[in-house]
Amino acid sequence: MKKKVISLFTSVIIITIFLAPIAFANSASFKFTMNRRYVNGAKTGHTHSMTAGRMSISGKLIVNSLDLGCNSRANTVTISVFKKQSGRDKYVGSTSATPKSQSLGSTTSFSKAFGKQTGGTYYIVAGKAEDDGWNLKGRGTLTTR
């Protein structure tokens, strides 16, 4: 009987150790449409409640449409993550991607790790230097582990 209790206890500890990172992981899907040069998740109401942990972002930009007379090459899009807080929001980090093809539906991937972050409300800001006539959609996942 004592062996069964010890065996059960050991099994529970091992399972807990393996499942703990999964239980404390948090991910939030996001999407945006950029028809000009700037999209701010805090202003559009797209915020994400994240747990503490190592934060990363991954996603893709999709060419949705091209305005008449658009630039022949797309401007680089910077995708930034901010944490809402009283006063000025905290800049967490950013990554960038430049669409290469004018083919509608073509995608360009991006990803970045931001290190350890505290739990709270986060949002995404996407922007480019100027409106280049490339209308993009973005989608991806913000994750903490």
Phi, psi and omega in degrees: 000317181297322178297320180295319180295314179296317179298316179295315179300315179297318179298317180297317179297315181297315179297318179299318180298318181286327183270344183303313179299327179288318182295327183263002176284150182217131175224148180226127176279147176222159173206153178207160173240127181243096179265355176230241185237357189206136175223131183236114182300328179293324181280335179266359179082016180259085178247164186225127177275116185242145174278165177293149177153187179283118186264143174214160177231144173211149180177197179210153171259139181237130177287114184266318177196165179235130177288152175301130181080018180296159176300149179289335176236142180284149172284156176292137177257128176259126180250115184244153177242134178233150174252128177290136176201166180294145186080219181281133179294150183274127173283124181267314181164178181209165173220170181219159179208147179235114176301138184256331187247140175277001178293126178300135181090351180292149186239153174226125184272155173215154175197155179194143173258138183247006179077194185287131179230154176278161177291154179158197181258126183238158175212164184249140173236130177239134181204161175225163187301322179204164177289117183258002181086358176268115179264120190241155167244149176231148175205154181174201184221135171256128188227144166237144178226000000 
